Amino acid sequence: MIAFLLSCLLVYKSYDVVDHYLNYLPYYEKRKLYVQKNVVKSCYLALLSLAATVYFAVYPWDNATLRLLAACYVSNDVVGLYMVRLPTSTKIHHATSGLFLLMTYMVDFETSKAAQLLVYYTYFSALAFPVNLYLGLRLCFELHPDWLVEFRNFCKWWYLALCATNWAVQAYLTSALSLEVGVYTTMILLIVMDDVVLLKWLFQL
């Protein structure tokens, strides 16, 4: 829990860092907290996805490490929920992430199928960090420059590929049903709903 609180503080302070570097952009001020949230989350998820990739290669299913990574991952969502006005589906997503964090302190990742499923889901979600960067930067310009249009096109296909792979992995690994997996599946569907909303929005642009 100490790691979670320290990570929340780091995320909160990082909003000021983003503000320092982006306040010269003409349209940044209109939605600056939303921009800060997404840019900070993008940078943090990039670091976490790298750390998780290295971790998986060395210490598979180590409880202490996974709880630390989970605390860092969820701190972004909790701070964002507190700081920024968000769409309802995103609020549900972030609140569910908080509940999942509590679950990580009560399970053994080496033996819990639901906990392992959650690790896979969050790993693929962390790899979607470019999408958060786009969500923030798109609000900093009245007309999107060419590089941002190209970045958007990359993000929507990257996100689709990650979601499709993630959902396929989840479906394959939940072939053996149990009460624990059933509860997990019910909760993860709340996050999937937000993924679908974001995917539809990206492809409508």
C-alpha positions in Angstrom: 0.0 0.0 0.0 2.9 2.3 0.6 4.1 1.8 -2.9 0.6 2.7 -4.2 0.5 5.9 -2.2 4.1 6.9 -3.4 3.1 6.1 -6.9 0.0 8.3 -6.6 2.1 11.1 -5.4 4.6 10.7 -8.3 1.7 10.7 -10.8 0.2 13.7 -9.2 3.4 15.7 -9.3 4.0 14.6 -12.9 1.0 16.6 -13.9 3.0 19.8 -13.2 5.9 18.5 -15.2 3.6 18.0 -18.2 2.1 21.4 -17.7 5.6 23.0 -17.7 6.5 21.4 -21.1 3.1 21.8 -22.9 1.8 25.1 -21.8 3.2 26.9 -24.9 0.7 25.0 -27.1 -2.2 27.3 -28.0 -5.1 25.0 -27.2 -3.6 23.1 -24.3 -5.3 25.3 -21.6 -8.8 24.3 -22.7 -8.5 20.7 -21.4 -5.2 20.8 -19.7 -6.0 18.3 -16.8 -7.2 15.8 -19.4 -4.1 16.3 -21.4 -1.9 16.0 -18.4 -3.6 12.8 -17.3 -3.1 11.0 -20.7 0.4 12.2 -21.3 1.5 11.1 -17.8 -0.3 7.8 -18.1 1.3 7.2 -21.5 4.8 7.8 -20.2 4.2 5.7 -17.0 2.7 2.8 -18.9 5.6 2.8 -21.3 8.0 2.4 -18.4 5.8 -0.2 -16.7 5.4 -2.3 -19.9 9.2 -2.3 -20.3 9.6 -3.3 -16.6 7.0 -6.0 -16.9 8.6 -7.5 -20.0 12.0 -7.8 -18.2 10.2 -9.1 -15.1 8.4 -11.9 -17.0 11.7 -13.1 -18.4 13.3 -13.4 -15.0 10.7 -13.8 -12.1 7.4 -15.3 -13.4 4.6 -15.0 -10.9 6.5 -13.4 -8.1 3.8 -11.9 -5.8 5.8 -9.0 -4.4 6.9 -7.7 -7.8 3.5 -8.1 -9.4 1.8 -6.2 -6.5 4.3 -3.4 -7.0 3.6 -3.2 -10.7 -0.1 -3.4 -10.1 0.1 -0.5 -7.5 2.0 1.6 -10.1 -0.4 0.8 -12.9 -3.6 1.5 -10.9 -2.2 4.8 -9.3 -2.6 6.4 -12.7 -6.3 5.5 -12.8 -7.0 6.6 -9.2 -5.3 10.0 -9.6 -7.0 10.5 -12.9 -10.4 9.7 -11.3 -9.7 12.3 -8.7 -8.3 15.0 -10.9 -10.2 14.9 -14.2 -13.8 14.9 -15.4 -14.0 11.6 -17.3 -16.7 9.8 -19.4 -18.8 7.4 -17.4 -17.3 4.3 -19.1 -13.8 5.5 -18.2 -14.9 6.2 -14.6 -16.2 2.6 -14.3 -12.9 1.4 -15.9 -10.8 3.2 -13.3 -13.0 2.2 -10.4 -12.8 -1.4 -11.4 -9.0 -1.1 -11.7 -9.0 0.0 -8.0 -11.0 -3.1 -7.0 -8.6 -5.3 -8.9 -5.7 -3.8 -7.1 -7.3 -4.8 -3.8 -7.7 -8.3 -5.1 -4.0 -8.5 -5.9 -3.2 -8.3 -2.2 -5.4 -11.3 -1.4 -4.3 -13.8 -4.0 -1.3 -15.9 -4.9 -0.3 -15.2 -8.5 1.4 -18.5 -8.8 -1.8 -20.5 -8.1 -4.7 -18.1 -8.9 -6.0 -18.4 -12.5 -7.9 -15.2 -12.2 -4.9 -13.3 -11.0 -2.8 -14.6 -13.9 -5.6 -13.6 -16.3 -5.5 -10.1 -14.8 -1.7 -9.9 -15.3 -2.1 -10.7 -19.0 -4.9 -8.2 -19.4 -3.0 -5.3 -17.8 0.2 -6.2 -19.7 -1.5 -5.8 -23.0 -3.3 -2.7 -21.8 0.0 -1.1 -20.8 1.4 -1.8 -24.3 -1.4 0.6 -25.6 0.5 3.6 -24.1 0.7 5.4 -27.5 -3.1 5.7 -27.5 -3.1 7.7 -24.3 -0.4 10.0 -25.7 -2.6 10.6 -28.7 -5.7 11.2 -26.6 -3.8 14.0 -24.8 -1.9 15.6 -27.7 -5.0 15.8 -30.0 -6.5 18.5 -27.8 -3.4 20.7 -28.0 -4.1 21.8 -31.6 -7.0 23.5 -33.4 -6.1 21.6 -36.6 -4.1 18.4 -36.3 -0.7 18.6 -38.0 0.2 15.8 -40.4 2.3 13.9 -37.9 -0.5 13.8 -35.4 -2.9 12.4 -38.1 -0.4 9.7 -38.9 0.1 8.9 -35.2 -3.7 8.6 -34.8 -3.9 6.1 -37.7 -1.1 4.1 -36.1 -2.8 4.2 -32.7 -6.1 2.9 -33.8 -4.7 -0.1 -35.6 -2.2 -0.8 -32.8 -5.0 -0.6 -30.2 -7.2 -2.9 -32.3 -4.4 -5.5 -32.6 -3.7 -5.4 -28.8 -7.4 -5.7 -27.9 -8.0 -8.5 -30.3 -4.9 -10.4 -29.0 -5.8 -9.6 -25.4 -9.4 -10.9 -25.7 -8.2 -14.0 -27.6 -5.7 -14.8 -24.8 -8.4 -14.2 -22.2 -10.9 -16.4 -24.0 -8.3 -19.2 -24.4 -7.2 -19.2 -20.8 -10.7 -19.1 -19.3 -11.7 -22.4 -20.9 -11.5 -23.9 -17.4 -14.3 -22.1 -15.5 -14.5 -21.6 -11.7 -16.2 -19.2 -9.3 -13.1 -17.2 -9.1 -12.7 -16.9 -12.9 -16.4 -16.1 -13.2 -16.1 -13.2 -10.8 -13.0 -12.0 -12.6 -14.7 -12.3 -16.0 -17.7 -10.2 -14.8 -15.4 -7.5 -13.6 -13.1 -7.4 -16.6 -16.1 -7.0 -18.9 -16.5 -3.5 -17.3 -13.1 -2.7 -18.6 -13.7 -4.3 -21.9 -16.7 -2.1 -22.4 -14.5 1.0 -22.1 -12.0 -0.5 -24.6 -14.8 -1.0 -27.1 -16.0 2.5 -26.6 -12.5 3.9 -27.3 -12.0 1.6 -30.3 -15.3 2.8 -31.8 -14.3 6.4 -31.3 -10.9 5.9 -32.8 -12.3 4.4 -35.9 -15.0 7.0 -36.3 -12.5 9.9 -36.5 
